[in-house]
Amino acid sequence: MKSLKVIALKLYKLLFWSLGRCFHKDHRLIMFESFLGRQYSDNPRALYEYMSAAYPDYRLMWSVDRRHKKIFKEMEIPYVTRFTPSWIIYMNKATLWITNSRLPLWIPKPKDTTYLQTWHGTPLKRLGTDIDTVHMPGTETEKYKRNFTKESGKWDYLISPNRYSTEIFRRAFAYDRPVLETGYPRNDHLFVNNDSAAREKIRRKLRLPLGKKIIFYAPTWRDDAYHARGRYKFDLQFDVDRMQRELSDDYVIILRLHYLIAENLDLSQYEGFLYDFSKYEDIRDLYVITDVLVTDYSSVFFDYAVLERPMIFYTYDIDNYRDKVRGFYFDFEQEAPGPLVKTTDGLLAAIRETETLDFNEKYDTAAFRERFCALENGQASKRVSDEIICHLKDKI
């Protein structure tokens, strides 16, 4: 079976390469993809929205996983289904690829195609070649690092949200080509769609009560907890019954699991208090309506910091995650812009603490924003797009 799969991939790669030689490059065609074709979201979405308005003479097309076409149909976003013959043609004809995660390693990049890698977060946990030991299924450490750098060798441009990330990306990705240190395009939304009318509109769309505060729980995945390759386990590690008893008069909790987490949680008994938006198309709307973010080691807190609202870090497994699974780039326990808690008791106390006026001052969130969010001003999409389009025009 394994040998048949290898043969099939080689034939597909040959087909991809062969068809690419049959078509002339379309210098107005740009292909977008977000999280393996599973979402209409993140930096690619922000760039798509800006380019659609600023560069209407370009043809913009999305690469979409066949199981996730619904949102593109509903929103009338032009797309082509991943790995179909049409997709091969579009990918080969495109003058530009834009994605926020790695493409399959066996896909060859056409000679005259520019590849913009936007990535999808400011790194807290170690990345790429900086990971000491890989715990993910279906690979081993040296193979993982070798494959990672082989993929990054195809990138022509890489987006970075800040100087801190640029230094890490260059080393961890073994990347020596241009870095666009611009801030993240996805965070532009937090500047231009964050007034009271926008927040109310999103709440109504999601059928959330207007009179209660929103706690947003957004945990990351654990490399060593998995069902199979690309499908990771996750369980809520706090006492939901107690949280509901003590908080439901004033709060609701919204949940969004990482796109690699495979669980379908049954939350029916907590209806009206706990809402699962893991399949919601873009996390940015959830940031906008949130009063308190609860996360762990996910990079979401770097983006959410732009809003200057309270953050809590529910790090019940920090010793294992820090010392065994990934490791951190800085002293997270000392520099996190909010309290680190490990129990339901601690989580409840921290939520109540966010109601005090000096919460952000206590955790020096201003210093954190200065280090990691200084470039975020609502103009990152423009900066990236203008740079890339200028490059494309110079190539013609």
PLY file of the C-alpha trace (Angstrom):
ply
format ascii 1.0
element vertex 396
property float x
property float y
property float z
element edge 395
property int vertex1
property int vertex2
end_header
0.00 0.00 0.00
2.79 2.42 0.91
4.63 1.75 -2.36
1.40 2.41 -4.32
1.01 5.75 -2.54
4.59 6.71 -3.38
4.03 5.81 -7.03
0.77 7.79 -7.10
2.48 10.87 -5.67
5.29 10.62 -8.21
2.79 10.33 -11.06
0.81 13.29 -9.72
3.98 15.35 -9.41
4.88 14.43 -12.99
1.38 15.41 -14.12
1.64 18.72 -12.27
5.00 19.46 -13.89
3.93 18.29 -17.34
0.71 20.29 -17.45
2.60 23.32 -16.26
4.67 23.23 -19.44
1.51 23.21 -21.56
0.12 26.56 -20.42
1.34 30.11 -20.68
1.69 32.04 -17.43
-1.30 34.24 -16.61
0.31 37.37 -15.19
-3.02 38.48 -13.68
-3.85 35.25 -11.82
-3.20 34.96 -8.06
-3.93 31.81 -6.03
-4.84 32.00 -2.32
-5.00 29.27 0.30
-5.55 29.27 4.07
-4.77 26.39 6.44
-4.52 23.64 3.80
-7.59 24.89 1.96
-9.85 24.46 4.97
-10.71 28.10 5.68
-11.44 31.51 4.20
-9.38 33.29 6.83
-6.19 34.73 8.21
-3.51 36.68 6.31
-4.50 35.32 2.88
-8.07 36.54 3.40
-6.92 40.00 4.45
-4.68 40.24 1.38
-7.47 38.94 -0.87
-9.89 41.56 0.45
-7.40 44.39 -0.02
-6.27 43.26 -3.47
-9.86 42.80 -4.64
-10.45 46.49 -4.03
-7.04 47.96 -4.82
-6.08 45.81 -7.81
-9.33 44.88 -9.61
-7.48 44.03 -12.83
-6.04 40.90 -11.19
-7.90 37.58 -11.16
-8.01 36.18 -7.62
-8.77 32.50 -6.99
-8.86 30.32 -3.86
-7.51 26.79 -3.44
-10.08 24.88 -1.34
-10.27 21.46 0.26
-13.28 19.59 -1.18
-14.74 19.14 2.33
-14.71 22.88 3.03
-16.29 24.42 -0.07
-19.52 25.52 1.61
-18.33 28.87 2.95
-16.82 29.82 -0.43
-20.08 28.99 -2.18
-22.14 30.94 0.35
-19.90 34.00 0.16
-19.52 33.72 -3.63
-15.73 33.57 -3.39
-14.11 32.21 -6.58
-12.38 28.92 -5.86
-11.07 25.71 -7.37
-11.02 22.37 -5.55
-7.61 21.23 -4.38
-5.81 18.46 -6.35
-8.33 18.36 -9.21
-7.13 18.74 -12.82
-8.49 22.30 -12.85
-6.50 23.08 -9.71
-3.30 21.82 -11.32
-3.91 24.14 -14.27
-4.65 27.17 -12.08
-1.65 26.55 -9.83
0.64 26.31 -12.83
-0.75 29.35 -14.63
-0.75 31.60 -11.54
1.84 34.32 -11.30
1.58 34.32 -7.48
0.79 31.81 -4.71
-0.28 33.15 -1.33
-0.68 30.75 1.60
-0.27 30.75 5.39
0.89 27.16 5.89
3.11 24.71 4.07
1.98 23.26 0.78
2.46 19.51 0.19
6.16 18.90 -0.30
5.70 17.03 -3.56
4.18 20.03 -5.35
6.84 21.61 -7.59
6.80 25.38 -7.86
6.68 26.52 -11.50
9.71 28.48 -12.64
7.97 31.84 -13.12
5.62 31.67 -10.12
6.25 33.86 -7.06
5.46 32.21 -3.72
4.42 34.50 -0.83
4.35 32.68 2.51
2.37 34.73 5.03
2.75 32.28 7.96
0.16 32.37 10.72
1.54 33.56 14.03
4.20 35.22 16.15
6.29 32.38 17.61
6.22 31.59 21.31
6.79 27.84 20.90
9.78 26.63 18.92
9.41 26.19 15.18
11.00 24.27 12.33
14.68 23.54 12.79
14.61 25.03 16.31
12.54 22.10 17.65
14.85 19.75 19.55
12.67 16.64 19.29
9.60 16.28 17.08
6.67 14.45 18.74
4.29 14.57 15.78
3.03 11.31 14.25
4.22 10.13 10.85
7.68 11.69 10.98
10.91 11.87 12.95
13.02 14.85 13.94
15.60 15.01 11.16
13.09 14.16 8.44
10.73 16.85 9.73
13.47 19.49 9.69
14.70 18.41 6.27
11.19 18.57 4.79
10.52 21.93 6.44
13.59 23.57 4.94
12.92 21.96 1.55
9.51 23.64 1.54
10.82 27.00 2.78
13.38 26.89 -0.03
10.48 27.47 -2.45
9.37 30.71 -0.77
10.21 33.99 -2.49
8.77 36.27 0.19
7.85 35.76 3.84
5.70 38.06 5.98
6.82 38.86 9.53
4.79 40.75 12.17
7.80 42.19 14.01
11.61 42.18 14.31
11.50 39.47 16.98
9.71 37.11 14.56
11.97 37.98 11.63
15.06 36.80 13.48
13.39 33.54 14.53
11.84 32.85 11.11
15.14 33.25 9.28
16.85 30.73 11.55
14.00 28.27 12.18
12.96 28.14 8.50
16.55 28.31 7.17
15.25 31.16 5.04
17.49 33.79 3.42
15.19 35.52 0.91
13.20 38.77 1.38
11.17 39.21 4.57
8.31 41.73 4.54
8.37 43.00 8.12
5.02 44.76 7.97
2.79 43.54 10.77
0.16 40.90 9.99
-2.49 41.74 7.37
-5.09 39.77 9.34
-4.87 42.29 12.18
-5.98 45.20 9.99
-9.54 44.04 10.67
-9.10 44.85 14.36
-8.60 48.50 13.50
-11.30 49.02 10.89
-14.12 46.76 12.13
-14.06 47.22 15.88
-16.70 49.79 16.78
-19.82 49.11 18.85
-22.00 48.65 15.77
-19.63 46.02 14.34
-19.51 44.17 17.66
-23.29 44.10 17.96
-23.66 42.91 14.38
-21.31 39.98 14.99
-23.04 39.07 18.26
-26.40 38.98 16.54
-25.01 36.93 13.67
-23.64 34.38 16.14
-26.81 34.50 18.29
-24.93 35.51 21.41
-26.66 37.40 24.24
-26.07 41.15 24.06
-26.13 41.78 27.80
-23.28 39.49 28.90
-19.50 39.67 28.66
-17.70 37.19 26.42
-14.80 34.98 27.47
-13.01 33.51 24.47
-11.15 30.23 25.06
-8.68 29.55 22.22
-6.20 26.76 23.07
-3.53 25.36 20.78
-2.82 21.74 19.86
-0.42 19.37 21.60
2.14 17.68 19.35
2.19 14.51 21.50
-1.62 14.06 21.81
-3.02 12.74 18.56
-5.32 10.28 16.85
-3.26 10.16 13.65
-1.11 12.40 11.50
-2.77 15.83 11.22
-5.57 14.90 13.68
-4.87 15.93 17.27
-6.74 15.23 20.51
-8.11 17.80 22.91
-10.29 17.82 26.04
-11.50 20.77 28.09
-9.32 20.76 31.19
-11.46 22.93 33.45
-14.62 22.22 35.43
-17.29 23.45 33.02
-20.15 22.81 35.46
-18.54 24.99 38.08
-17.68 27.68 35.55
-21.31 27.75 34.48
-22.59 28.00 38.08
-20.27 30.84 39.00
-20.11 32.85 35.77
-23.30 32.37 33.77
-25.09 35.39 35.26
-22.48 37.73 33.78
-20.57 35.80 31.11
-20.75 33.36 28.23
-17.77 31.36 26.95
-17.03 30.96 23.26
-14.62 28.25 22.15
-12.47 27.83 19.07
-10.15 24.83 18.75
-7.05 24.83 16.54
-7.67 23.70 12.96
-5.54 20.56 13.51
-7.66 19.38 16.46
-10.04 16.61 15.39
-12.46 16.56 18.34
-16.17 17.28 18.01
-17.09 18.26 21.54
-20.64 17.64 22.79
-21.56 20.87 24.58
-25.33 20.43 24.44
-25.72 20.39 28.23
-24.11 23.85 28.41
-26.37 25.47 25.84
-26.65 29.20 26.41
-23.33 29.35 28.27
-20.68 27.56 26.19
-20.61 28.01 22.42
-18.30 26.18 20.00
-17.17 28.27 17.02
-14.32 26.00 15.92
-15.80 25.86 12.43
-16.46 29.60 12.19
-14.72 30.95 9.11
-12.39 33.51 10.70
-11.17 34.05 14.24
-10.95 37.82 13.75
-14.67 38.38 14.42
-14.35 36.46 17.67
-11.51 38.74 18.80
-13.64 41.80 18.12
-16.52 40.72 20.39
-14.35 39.26 23.18
-13.96 40.91 26.58
-11.45 38.42 28.04
-9.17 36.05 26.13
-8.22 32.73 27.73
-5.52 30.81 25.88
-2.37 28.80 26.58
0.62 28.75 24.18
-1.30 29.73 21.06
-0.04 32.71 19.09
-3.54 34.21 19.23
-2.53 36.33 22.22
0.00 38.29 20.15
-2.81 39.38 17.82
-5.38 39.94 20.56
-2.93 42.21 22.39
-3.67 44.84 19.73
-7.09 45.35 21.34
-5.61 46.17 24.78
-8.06 43.87 26.58
-7.39 41.39 29.41
-5.75 38.02 28.71
-5.44 34.93 30.91
-3.19 31.94 30.26
-4.61 28.56 31.25
-1.36 26.58 31.31
-2.30 23.41 33.20
0.44 21.41 31.41
3.15 24.05 31.13
5.95 21.93 32.60
5.43 19.18 30.02
4.84 21.58 27.13
7.82 23.79 27.93
10.34 21.08 28.81
9.27 18.14 26.62
6.87 18.97 23.80
8.08 22.25 22.26
10.01 24.72 24.41
9.64 28.51 24.32
11.61 31.35 22.75
11.38 33.57 25.81
10.58 33.28 29.51
6.84 32.98 29.08
6.12 32.71 32.80
7.83 36.04 33.44
6.81 37.96 30.32
3.25 36.81 29.56
0.86 39.81 29.42
-1.50 38.25 31.94
-1.64 35.69 34.76
-0.72 32.03 34.23
-3.12 29.66 36.03
-3.32 25.85 36.19
-6.64 25.06 37.88
-10.32 25.95 37.67
-9.93 27.85 40.95
-7.12 29.91 39.45
-9.03 30.52 36.25
-12.12 31.78 38.07
-10.04 34.07 40.28
-8.23 35.49 37.24
-11.51 36.17 35.43
-12.74 38.13 38.42
-9.41 39.97 38.53
-9.94 41.23 34.97
-12.86 43.28 36.28
-10.43 45.55 38.18
-9.28 48.78 36.56
-5.52 48.17 36.88
-5.37 44.66 35.38
-3.38 45.65 32.26
-1.02 47.87 34.24
-0.31 45.05 36.68
0.79 42.75 33.85
2.57 45.50 31.85
0.66 44.84 28.66
1.87 48.15 27.20
5.48 46.91 27.17
4.35 43.68 25.55
2.50 45.55 22.78
5.49 47.78 22.15
7.70 44.74 21.59
5.34 42.61 19.50
2.61 44.86 18.06
4.36 48.12 17.17
3.86 47.62 13.42
0.14 46.90 13.72
-1.75 49.98 12.55
-4.36 48.70 10.09
-2.13 49.14 7.02
-0.25 45.82 6.77
-2.37 44.50 3.88
-1.57 47.60 1.87
2.14 47.40 2.61
2.40 43.73 1.62
0.15 43.95 -1.44
1.82 47.03 -2.88
5.25 45.45 -2.48
4.23 42.16 -4.10
2.28 43.71 -6.97
5.24 45.97 -7.73
7.42 42.85 -7.87
5.00 41.10 -10.22
4.87 44.07 -12.59
8.67 44.22 -12.68
8.76 40.57 -13.80
6.60 41.10 -16.86
0 1
1 2
2 3
3 4
4 5
5 6
6 7
7 8
8 9
9 10
10 11
11 12
12 13
13 14
14 15
15 16
16 17
17 18
18 19
19 20
20 21
21 22
22 23
23 24
24 25
25 26
26 27
27 28
28 29
29 30
30 31
31 32
32 33
33 34
34 35
35 36
36 37
37 38
38 39
39 40
40 41
41 42
42 43
43 44
44 45
45 46
46 47
47 48
48 49
49 50
50 51
51 52
52 53
53 54
54 55
55 56
56 57
57 58
58 59
59 60
60 61
61 62
62 63
63 64
64 65
65 66
66 67
67 68
68 69
69 70
70 71
71 72
72 73
73 74
74 75
75 76
76 77
77 78
78 79
79 80
80 81
81 82
82 83
83 84
84 85
85 86
86 87
87 88
88 89
89 90
90 91
91 92
92 93
93 94
94 95
95 96
96 97
97 98
98 99
99 100
100 101
101 102
102 103
103 104
104 105
105 106
106 107
107 108
108 109
109 110
110 111
111 112
112 113
113 114
114 115
115 116
116 117
117 118
118 119
119 120
120 121
121 122
122 123
123 124
124 125
125 126
126 127
127 128
128 129
129 130
130 131
131 132
132 133
133 134
134 135
135 136
136 137
137 138
138 139
139 140
140 141
141 142
142 143
143 144
144 145
145 146
146 147
147 148
148 149
149 150
150 151
151 152
152 153
153 154
154 155
155 156
156 157
157 158
158 159
159 160
160 161
161 162
162 163
163 164
164 165
165 166
166 167
167 168
168 169
169 170
170 171
171 172
172 173
173 174
174 175
175 176
176 177
177 178
178 179
179 180
180 181
181 182
182 183
183 184
184 185
185 186
186 187
187 188
188 189
189 190
190 191
191 192
192 193
193 194
194 195
195 196
196 197
197 198
198 199
199 200
200 201
201 202
202 203
203 204
204 205
205 206
206 207
207 208
208 209
209 210
210 211
211 212
212 213
213 214
214 215
215 216
216 217
217 218
218 219
219 220
220 221
221 222
222 223
223 224
224 225
225 226
226 227
227 228
228 229
229 230
230 231
231 232
232 233
233 234
234 235
235 236
236 237
237 238
238 239
239 240
240 241
241 242
242 243
243 244
244 245
245 246
246 247
247 248
248 249
249 250
250 251
251 252
252 253
253 254
254 255
255 256
256 257
257 258
258 259
259 260
260 261
261 262
262 263
263 264
264 265
265 266
266 267
267 268
268 269
269 270
270 271
271 272
272 273
273 274
274 275
275 276
276 277
277 278
278 279
279 280
280 281
281 282
282 283
283 284
284 285
285 286
286 287
287 288
288 289
289 290
290 291
291 292
292 293
293 294
294 295
295 296
296 297
297 298
298 299
299 300
300 301
301 302
302 303
303 304
304 305
305 306
306 307
307 308
308 309
309 310
310 311
311 312
312 313
313 314
314 315
315 316
316 317
317 318
318 319
319 320
320 321
321 322
322 323
323 324
324 325
325 326
326 327
327 328
328 329
329 330
330 331
331 332
332 333
333 334
334 335
335 336
336 337
337 338
338 339
339 340
340 341
341 342
342 343
343 344
344 345
345 346
346 347
347 348
348 349
349 350
350 351
351 352
352 353
353 354
354 355
355 356
356 357
357 358
358 359
359 360
360 361
361 362
362 363
363 364
364 365
365 366
366 367
367 368
368 369
369 370
370 371
371 372
372 373
373 374
374 375
375 376
376 377
377 378
378 379
379 380
380 381
381 382
382 383
383 384
384 385
385 386
386 387
387 388
388 389
389 390
390 391
391 392
392 393
393 394
394 395
